[in-house]
Each structure stands twice: as C-alpha cells, then as structure tokens.
Amino acid sequence: MGTVAPDAPQAPQEGTGSGDRTPLRERRREQRGWYFYDWANSVFSTSVLTVFLGPYLTSVTEAAADADGYVHPLGIPVRAGAFFPYAVSASVLLSVLVMPLAAAFADRTGRKKPLLGAAAYLGAGATTGMYFLDGDRYLLGGVLLVVANVGYAVSIVLYHAFLPQIAPPEERDAVSSRGWAFGYGSGALVLVANLGLFLGHESLGVAESTAVRICLSSAGVWWAVFTVVPLLRLRERPAAQPAAGSARTGPGQGFRQLAGTFRQLRRYPLTLLFLLAYLLYNDGIQTVITQASVYGSEALGLDQTTLIGAILLVQVLAVAGALLLGRLAARYGAKRTILGSLVAWTATVGGGYFLPREDPLWFYALAVGIGLVLGGSQALSRSLFSHLVPAGKEAEYFALYEISDRGTSWLGPLVFGLAYQLSGDYRNAILSLVVFFALGFVLLLRVPVQRAAAAVGNVAPDRI
C-alpha cells in the first residue's frame, strides 16, 4: 500500500481503540502478562539511569581523561564530567527519531509483539553488557547507554500501544494503574538488593567498582528474563489497515506514514490539546524527579544516604499511589483525578520551597508527597490518552505521546537552571516548576474528553 492511512475515523473493531471484548478470563491473563513488562523494564530507569550509571560512568570517563580533564570521543574535546549527560542527550535525540518509525511500522504490519521483543532484548543486552564497563572504557559505556536507552524508549511505545487492545474503555484506568504499580514495585525491590550489595561490598569481599557493574548488569538480566512473560501472553491483532503492497514497509514508507499521522493529528485538535497539557505537566514531573536530589544536597545540605533513602521511599509509595489514584479515577473519572493530582503536585513543590536545611524528616515528607501522586498521575495520563487515539494508530500516537515526554525534557531543567542562575537560590529554582503544573492544569481543564474520544471514533466510558 503506497498511501498513508486515511484521515477519517475508522469504525471500531475487535482489539482496537474501542477496547478488547475477548472473554474475561483470556483478557485478564493477557493483562497480567502486560503488567510484567513494567515489572521487567523499570529496573533500567531506576537502578541504572537514576542511581548507578551516572556517577560510575563519570568516574570511568575521568580515568580516561587527559591532564586537562578532557576526553576526545570522535576527536571532539569533552570535559569528563559532561560525557554522561551528553550521552543521555544523544540517546534521547536518537530515540525521538526512531520511535515514530518503529511505531508506524508496527501499526502498518500489526506486528507489535516481535518489535517489542526486539527492542526490549536490544536494551536488555546492552544493559547486561555494562558489566564490562571498567578501567577507562568510557566509549563503551557511552555506546551501551545510547543503545539501551533507545531500546527502552521504542519498547515503551509499543508496550503503551497494547493498552487500548487489551482493555475495554471502562477498564483502562485500573489496568494502566496496576501496570505502573508493578513497575514501581519492581524498581524498589531490585534497588534494595542493589544497594545491599553496593553498601556491603567490603564485607562480601567485592570491590566497589565490581559491585556497581554487577548492579548494572543484573538490571539487564532482570529486564531480559521477565520480558518473556508479556511475549508469551500478549497476542497480535491484525493491522487495522491491511495492505495491498504491504511488503513495502521500509523506512521511506515509514516516513510517509508518519507524515500522514502528523497531518491527521491536525484534524483532532482536542487530542493535540491534551498532548500540550501533558507536555507541560509531565515536564514538571520529570524535572522534579531529576532535580530533587540536587535540591536536597545543595539547598538543604542533605547527605547521600538521605537522598537514596528518599528515592526508595518514592518508589515504594508510588506503588500505593498508583493503585489509590486508579480507585479514585473509577469513582470520579481519570480527568478529575489527574487535575486533583496536579493540585497536589503544586502544593508539594510549593511546600518544598519552605523546607528547613539539614532536616531529613521534612525531606522525607516531601518524598511522601511526590510518591503518592507520581505513579497515579502518569498511569492515568496514559489511560486517558488511550481514549483519544484513532483505532489502528495506537503505536504511532503513543510515539507522539512519548516524544512529548522525551523530546521536550529539556524545558523544565532549562527553567530550573535559569531560575537558579538569575536568583542564585535553589529554592526559587524549585518554586519555578509550579508554572508547569498550573499551565498543564489549565489546558487539561479545557479538554472535553468525551467529545475528544468521539472525534477519533472511540466510545469513552461514562465516567472519564
């Protein structure tokens, strides 16, 4: 098929945006399998990206640096301390380019599961390979980070795209919330084990660098092992637009289909408005997550042990928070619950401005507030967006959803950094993030979700 997908909404069909109507027992089995991909991959974002890889890769890069503190990847002089954030930026940029093409291919061919498996095992393999990151092998670390993060990003898009296929509209909030809860539970469990090894490495007779490499590679092994469960339980649905000439599925066709998706999105301004709201408030969420440790150490004078304890507390409470907000959504609707969570985010971040220095108890109280709204606001955003996606275009639209996360993740840190640069006070920097939650709240409030779902050909539940 040489043309892009038609712009008109398609009739709902089994296993698409209208929600899966397979027998309950089979549907529950498939949903449980879907939860396990969150259980599998969350250790990468928690143990690898958040805790261990940044400091360790920086130390490896410093070991490889010249007398002036520079390394020279591809002949480019780079300060050793800047190599890790540059590698993260490169991986995000490549992800933004690859995700839409993989999604277009998945929707066109109806082969989400093999693509999910390929991306997952690419990422898990690269993460497992981090065991060999020692000495001065900083380039190996940079390459493995880029490959692992791209594999993670692509697999997450395809994982999200299964949600409208495995759950009818009235079940999606609960299913999405359970998936997030599984992920945070897994992240907390593995992080506790990793920290036990790291903090007790001397008594175990293991060098600190070896303990870190075991922690990194074990996350890859965990990811690979538990990915087997969704690959066994999820089932493929036929493509919504089966294709004469479907053999032509190369990059050129992927770009054409992607261009058609962007043109189609202009026909659905309410879906676009939701994406803009999500872009803003999720950027605030991501910035709080990434900058909370900086705020705790620099503004509040807290030590590393307190900061790691706070990270664990957030992980554990995010499990309960995701399930709690899922229950609230069943009673009040996902949109109202997300709006309530944005009020809570605003209060939590605003309260952070007043925290006293060198008092871990109040920082833990901040972590409690973050944990209780973190998982739920993300889970319900995913399920709410699933109602605003045209049938048969799930992967492509969730690629746009992920791009609105990854592709703009510089905006919040930029505002945070500018606020600190202009004021010289991290308290003003953390307070500046309130604007993201306030603007996101205003835009989301203006999205009539029932009408937005109807516009793309879906039937939303009565309470949404």
C-alpha positions as CSV (number, residue, x, y, z in Angstrom):
1,M,0.0,0.0,0.0
2,G,1.7,3.2,-1.1
3,T,-0.6,5.8,0.5
4,V,-0.9,6.9,4.1
5,A,-3.7,5.9,6.4
6,P,-7.0,7.7,5.7
7,D,-7.7,10.7,7.9
8,A,-11.3,9.8,8.6
9,P,-12.0,8.0,11.9
10,Q,-12.4,4.2,11.4
11,A,-15.1,2.0,12.7
12,P,-14.1,0.4,16.0
13,Q,-13.1,-3.2,15.6
14,E,-12.1,-6.1,17.9
15,G,-8.9,-5.4,19.7
16,T,-8.6,-1.8,18.7
17,G,-9.4,1.6,20.2
18,S,-12.9,0.6,21.1
19,G,-11.4,-1.9,23.7
20,D,-10.9,-5.6,23.5
21,R,-14.1,-7.7,24.0
22,T,-12.5,-11.1,24.3
23,P,-13.7,-13.5,27.0
24,L,-12.9,-12.1,30.5
25,R,-10.6,-14.9,31.6
26,E,-8.4,-14.6,28.5
27,R,-8.4,-10.8,28.8
28,R,-7.3,-10.9,32.4
29,R,-4.5,-13.4,31.5
30,E,-3.3,-11.0,28.8
31,Q,-3.5,-8.0,31.1
32,R,-1.4,-9.8,33.7
33,G,1.2,-10.5,31.1
34,W,1.2,-6.9,30.0
35,Y,1.9,-5.8,33.6
36,F,5.0,-7.8,33.6
37,Y,6.7,-5.6,31.0
38,D,6.5,-2.8,33.5
39,W,8.0,-5.2,36.1
40,A,10.8,-6.1,33.7
41,N,11.9,-2.7,32.4
42,S,11.5,-0.4,35.4
43,V,14.8,-1.5,36.9
44,F,16.6,0.1,34.0
45,S,15.2,3.6,34.7
46,T,15.6,3.2,38.5
47,S,18.8,1.3,39.2
48,V,20.7,2.2,36.0
49,L,19.7,5.7,34.9
50,T,18.7,7.2,38.3
51,V,21.2,5.8,40.7
52,F,24.3,3.9,39.5
53,L,25.3,4.7,35.9
54,G,25.8,8.5,36.0
55,P,28.4,8.6,38.8
56,Y,30.1,5.4,37.7
57,L,30.4,6.3,34.0
58,T,31.7,9.7,35.0
59,S,34.4,8.1,37.2
60,V,35.4,5.8,34.3
61,T,35.5,8.8,31.9
62,E,37.6,10.8,34.4
63,A,40.1,7.8,34.5
64,A,40.4,8.1,30.7
65,A,40.8,11.9,30.7
66,D,43.9,13.8,29.8
67,A,45.8,16.1,32.1
68,D,43.3,18.9,31.4
69,G,40.3,16.7,32.3
70,Y,39.1,16.1,28.7
71,V,38.3,13.0,26.7
72,H,38.2,13.0,22.9
73,P,35.3,10.9,21.5
74,L,35.5,11.0,17.7
75,G,38.2,13.7,18.1
76,I,35.8,16.1,19.9
77,P,37.2,17.5,23.2
78,V,34.7,16.9,26.0
79,R,35.0,17.5,29.7
80,A,34.9,14.2,31.6
81,G,32.1,15.4,33.8
82,A,30.0,16.3,30.8
83,F,30.3,13.0,29.0
84,F,27.4,11.2,30.7
85,P,24.8,14.0,30.2
86,Y,25.9,14.3,26.6
87,A,25.4,10.5,26.1
88,V,22.0,10.8,27.6
89,S,21.1,13.7,25.3
90,A,22.3,11.7,22.3
91,S,20.2,8.7,23.3
92,V,17.1,10.9,23.7
93,L,17.7,12.5,20.3
94,L,18.1,9.2,18.6
95,S,15.0,7.8,20.4
96,V,12.9,10.7,19.2
97,L,14.0,9.8,15.6
98,V,13.5,6.1,15.9
99,M,10.3,5.8,18.0
100,P,7.9,7.2,15.3
101,L,9.3,5.0,12.6
102,A,9.1,1.8,14.7
103,A,5.5,2.8,15.6
104,A,4.5,3.4,12.0
105,F,5.9,0.0,11.0
106,A,4.1,-1.7,14.0
107,D,0.7,-0.2,13.1
108,R,1.1,-0.9,9.4
109,T,2.1,-4.5,9.8
110,G,0.2,-5.4,13.0
111,R,3.5,-6.8,14.4
112,K,3.8,-5.0,17.7
113,K,4.9,-8.0,19.7
114,P,8.0,-9.0,17.8
115,L,9.1,-5.4,17.6
116,L,8.6,-5.1,21.4
117,G,10.7,-8.2,21.9
118,A,13.5,-7.0,19.6
119,A,13.6,-3.5,21.3
120,A,13.5,-5.0,24.8
121,Y,16.3,-7.5,24.2
122,L,18.4,-4.9,22.4
123,G,18.1,-2.7,25.5
124,A,18.5,-5.6,28.0
125,G,21.5,-6.9,26.2
126,A,23.3,-3.5,26.2
127,T,22.5,-3.1,29.9
128,T,23.8,-6.6,30.7
129,G,27.0,-5.7,28.8
130,M,27.6,-2.8,31.2
131,Y,29.4,-5.5,33.4
132,F,32.4,-4.9,31.1
133,L,32.4,-1.2,31.7
134,D,35.6,-0.8,33.7
135,G,39.0,0.8,33.6
136,D,38.9,3.6,31.1
137,R,36.3,2.2,28.7
138,Y,34.2,5.3,28.7
139,L,33.3,5.0,25.0
140,L,31.9,1.5,25.6
141,G,29.8,3.0,28.3
142,G,28.5,5.7,26.1
143,V,27.6,3.3,23.3
144,L,25.9,0.9,25.7
145,L,23.9,3.7,27.3
146,V,22.7,5.0,23.9
147,V,21.7,1.5,22.7
148,A,20.0,0.6,25.9
149,N,18.0,3.9,26.2
150,V,16.9,3.7,22.6
151,G,15.8,0.1,23.0
152,Y,14.0,1.1,26.2
153,A,12.2,4.0,24.5
154,V,11.0,2.0,21.5
155,S,9.8,-0.9,23.6
156,I,7.8,1.5,25.9
157,V,6.0,3.0,22.9
158,L,4.9,-0.5,21.7
159,Y,4.0,-1.5,25.3
160,H,1.8,1.5,25.7
161,A,0.1,0.7,22.3
162,F,-1.2,-2.6,23.7
163,L,-3.3,-0.9,26.3
164,P,-6.3,0.0,24.1
165,Q,-6.1,-3.5,22.7
166,I,-6.1,-5.5,25.9
167,A,-8.7,-3.4,27.9
168,P,-12.1,-2.1,27.1
169,P,-12.6,1.7,27.8
170,E,-14.1,1.2,31.3
171,E,-11.1,-1.0,32.5
172,R,-8.2,1.1,31.2
173,D,-7.6,3.3,34.2
174,A,-7.4,0.3,36.5
175,V,-5.2,-1.7,34.1
176,S,-2.8,1.2,33.5
177,S,-2.6,1.9,37.2
178,R,-1.7,-1.7,38.0
179,G,1.0,-1.6,35.4
180,W,2.6,1.4,36.9
181,A,2.3,-0.2,40.4
182,F,4.1,-3.3,39.1
183,G,6.9,-1.1,37.7
184,Y,7.5,0.9,40.8
185,G,7.3,-2.3,42.9
186,S,10.0,-4.0,40.8
187,G,12.2,-0.9,40.8
188,A,12.1,-0.7,44.6
189,L,12.7,-4.4,45.1
190,V,15.8,-4.5,42.8
191,L,17.1,-1.2,44.1
192,V,17.0,-2.5,47.7
193,A,19.0,-5.6,46.6
194,N,21.5,-3.4,44.6
195,L,22.0,-1.1,47.5
196,G,22.6,-4.0,49.8
197,L,25.3,-5.2,47.5
198,F,26.8,-1.8,47.0
199,L,26.8,-0.7,50.7
200,G,28.0,-4.1,51.9
201,H,30.6,-4.8,49.2
202,E,33.5,-4.8,51.6
203,S,32.1,-7.4,53.9
204,L,31.3,-9.5,50.8
205,G,34.9,-9.2,49.5
206,V,33.8,-7.4,46.4
207,A,35.5,-4.2,45.0
208,E,33.2,-1.2,44.8
209,S,33.5,-0.9,41.0
210,T,32.7,-4.6,40.6
211,A,29.6,-4.2,42.9
212,V,28.4,-1.3,40.6
213,R,29.0,-3.4,37.5
214,I,27.0,-6.3,39.0
215,C,24.2,-3.9,39.8
216,L,24.1,-2.5,36.3
217,S,24.3,-5.9,34.5
218,S,21.8,-7.5,36.9
219,A,19.2,-4.9,35.8
220,G,19.7,-6.1,32.2
221,V,19.3,-9.7,33.2
222,W,16.2,-8.9,35.1
223,W,14.8,-7.0,32.1
224,A,15.5,-9.9,29.8
225,V,14.1,-12.7,32.0
226,F,10.8,-11.0,32.8
227,T,10.2,-9.8,29.2
228,V,9.5,-13.4,28.4
229,V,6.1,-13.2,30.3
230,P,4.5,-10.5,28.1
231,L,5.9,-12.0,24.9
232,L,4.2,-15.3,25.8
233,R,0.8,-13.8,26.9
234,L,0.2,-10.8,24.6
235,R,-1.3,-11.7,21.3
236,E,-1.1,-9.9,18.0
237,R,-4.1,-8.3,16.3
238,P,-4.4,-7.8,12.6
239,A,-3.4,-4.4,11.3
240,A,-6.4,-2.0,11.1
241,Q,-5.4,-1.1,7.5
242,P,-4.3,-4.4,5.9
243,A,-2.4,-3.7,2.9
244,A,-2.2,-4.4,-0.6
245,G,1.5,-4.0,-1.3
246,S,2.2,-4.4,2.4
247,A,5.6,-5.8,1.6
248,R,6.8,-2.2,1.1
249,T,7.5,-1.4,4.7
250,G,10.9,0.2,4.6
251,P,12.0,3.5,6.1
252,G,10.6,5.5,3.2
253,Q,7.1,4.1,3.7
254,G,7.5,4.7,7.5
255,F,8.3,8.3,6.9
256,R,5.3,8.7,4.6
257,Q,3.0,7.1,7.1
258,L,4.5,9.2,9.9
259,A,3.9,12.4,7.9
260,G,0.3,11.2,7.4
261,T,-0.1,10.8,11.2
262,F,1.1,14.4,11.8
263,R,-1.4,15.7,9.2
264,Q,-4.1,13.6,10.7
265,L,-3.4,15.0,14.2
266,R,-4.3,18.5,13.0
267,R,-7.8,17.1,12.4
268,Y,-8.1,16.2,16.1
269,P,-7.3,19.5,17.9
270,L,-8.7,18.1,21.2
271,T,-6.2,15.2,21.2
272,L,-3.5,17.8,20.4
273,L,-4.6,20.0,23.2
274,F,-4.3,17.0,25.6
275,L,-0.8,16.4,24.3
276,L,0.2,20.0,25.0
277,A,-1.2,19.8,28.5
278,Y,0.6,16.5,29.1
279,L,3.8,18.1,27.7
280,L,3.7,20.8,30.3
281,Y,2.7,19.0,33.5
282,N,4.8,15.9,32.7
283,D,7.8,18.0,32.1
284,G,7.3,19.5,35.5
285,I,7.1,15.9,36.9
286,Q,10.2,14.8,35.2
287,T,12.2,17.9,36.3
288,V,11.1,17.3,39.9
289,I,12.3,13.7,39.7
290,T,15.7,14.6,38.2
291,Q,16.4,17.8,40.2
292,A,15.1,16.7,43.7
293,S,18.5,15.2,44.6
294,V,20.3,18.4,43.6
295,Y,17.8,20.4,45.6
296,G,18.3,18.1,48.6
297,S,22.1,18.2,48.5
298,E,22.6,21.9,47.5
299,A,19.8,23.8,49.1
300,L,19.1,21.6,52.1
301,G,22.5,20.2,52.8
302,L,21.5,16.6,53.0
303,D,23.9,13.7,52.6
304,Q,23.8,10.9,50.0
305,T,22.3,8.3,52.4
306,T,19.3,10.6,53.0
307,L,18.9,11.2,49.2
308,I,19.0,7.4,48.4
309,G,16.5,6.7,51.2
310,A,14.2,9.3,49.7
311,I,14.4,7.7,46.3
312,L,13.5,4.3,47.8
313,L,10.6,5.9,49.7
314,V,9.3,7.4,46.5
315,Q,9.5,4.1,44.7
316,V,7.6,2.2,47.4
317,L,4.9,4.8,47.9
318,A,4.4,5.2,44.1
319,V,3.0,1.7,44.1
320,A,0.3,2.6,46.6
321,G,-0.2,6.0,44.9
322,A,-0.8,4.4,41.5
323,L,-3.4,2.0,42.9
324,L,-5.0,4.7,45.1
325,L,-5.4,7.1,42.2
326,G,-6.7,4.3,40.0
327,R,-9.5,3.8,42.5
328,L,-10.2,7.5,42.7
329,A,-10.5,7.5,38.9
330,A,-13.1,4.7,39.0
331,R,-15.2,6.9,41.2
332,Y,-14.5,10.4,39.9
333,G,-13.1,9.9,36.4
334,A,-9.5,10.0,35.1
335,K,-9.6,13.7,34.1
336,R,-10.8,14.9,37.5
337,T,-8.3,12.7,39.3
338,I,-5.4,13.9,37.2
339,L,-6.5,17.5,37.8
340,G,-6.5,16.8,41.5
341,S,-3.0,15.2,41.3
342,L,-1.8,18.4,39.6
343,V,-3.1,20.4,42.6
344,A,-1.2,18.0,44.9
345,W,2.0,18.4,42.8
346,T,1.7,22.2,43.0
347,A,1.2,22.0,46.8
348,T,4.1,19.6,47.2
349,V,6.6,21.5,45.0
350,G,5.5,24.8,46.6
351,G,5.9,23.3,50.1
352,G,9.5,22.2,49.1
353,Y,10.4,25.9,49.0
354,F,9.9,26.2,52.8
355,L,11.8,23.0,53.8
356,P,14.4,23.7,56.6
357,R,18.1,22.9,56.0
358,E,19.7,19.7,57.3
359,D,16.4,18.2,58.4
360,P,15.9,14.8,56.7
361,L,12.5,14.3,58.2
362,W,11.0,17.2,56.2
363,F,12.7,16.0,53.0
364,Y,11.2,12.5,53.6
365,A,7.8,14.3,53.9
366,L,8.4,15.8,50.5
367,A,9.2,12.4,49.2
368,V,5.9,11.0,50.6
369,G,4.0,13.7,48.7
370,I,5.8,13.0,45.5
371,G,5.4,9.2,45.8
372,L,1.7,9.4,46.4
373,V,1.0,11.3,43.2
374,L,3.8,10.2,40.9
375,G,2.7,6.8,39.7
376,G,-1.0,7.7,39.6
377,S,-0.7,10.9,37.5
378,Q,1.4,9.1,35.0
379,A,-0.7,5.9,34.8
380,L,-4.0,7.9,34.4
381,S,-2.5,10.1,31.8
382,R,-1.6,7.0,29.7
383,S,-5.1,5.6,30.1
384,L,-6.8,8.9,29.3
385,F,-4.8,9.4,26.2
386,S,-5.7,5.9,25.0
387,H,-9.3,7.1,24.5
388,L,-8.1,9.9,22.3
389,V,-6.2,7.7,19.8
390,P,-7.8,6.6,16.4
391,A,-8.2,2.8,16.1
392,G,-5.3,1.2,14.3
393,K,-2.9,4.1,15.0
394,E,-2.1,3.2,18.6
395,A,1.7,2.8,18.3
396,E,2.1,6.0,16.2
397,Y,0.1,8.1,18.6
398,F,1.8,6.7,21.6
399,A,5.1,7.5,19.9
400,L,3.9,11.2,19.8
401,Y,3.0,10.8,23.5
402,E,6.5,9.6,24.3
403,I,8.1,12.3,22.2
404,S,6.1,14.9,24.1
405,D,7.9,13.5,27.2
406,R,11.4,12.8,25.9
407,G,11.6,15.4,23.1
408,T,10.8,18.3,25.5
409,S,12.5,17.1,28.6
410,W,15.0,19.9,28.3
411,L,12.3,22.6,29.0
412,G,11.8,22.0,32.7
413,P,15.5,21.8,33.5
414,L,16.1,24.9,31.5
415,V,13.6,26.9,33.6
416,F,15.0,25.4,36.7
417,G,18.5,26.3,35.7
418,L,17.6,29.9,34.6
419,A,15.7,30.5,37.9
420,Y,18.9,29.4,39.8
421,Q,21.2,31.4,37.6
422,L,19.1,34.6,37.9
423,S,18.5,34.3,41.7
424,G,21.4,32.2,42.9
425,D,18.9,30.3,45.1
426,Y,17.8,26.7,44.5
427,R,14.6,27.4,46.5
428,N,13.5,29.8,43.7
429,A,14.5,27.2,41.1
430,I,12.2,24.5,42.6
431,L,9.4,27.0,43.0
432,S,9.7,27.9,39.3
433,L,8.4,24.5,38.4
434,V,4.9,25.3,39.7
435,V,4.2,27.1,36.4
436,F,4.3,23.7,34.6
437,F,1.6,22.2,36.8
438,A,-0.5,25.4,36.7
439,L,-0.4,25.7,32.9
440,G,-0.9,21.9,32.4
441,F,-4.0,22.1,34.8
442,V,-5.5,25.0,32.8
443,L,-5.0,23.2,29.4
444,L,-6.3,19.8,30.6
445,L,-9.3,21.5,32.2
446,R,-10.2,22.7,28.6
447,V,-10.2,19.2,27.1
448,P,-13.7,17.8,26.8
449,V,-12.6,14.2,26.8
450,Q,-15.9,12.6,25.8
451,R,-16.0,14.8,22.7
452,A,-12.3,14.3,22.1
453,A,-12.8,10.5,22.1
454,A,-15.9,10.7,19.8
455,A,-13.9,12.8,17.4
456,V,-11.4,10.0,16.8
457,G,-14.1,7.3,16.5
458,N,-14.0,5.9,20.1
459,V,-16.6,5.5,22.7
460,A,-15.3,6.6,26.1
461,P,-16.8,5.3,29.4
462,D,-19.5,7.4,31.1
463,R,-17.1,8.4,33.9
464,I,-13.8,9.7,32.4
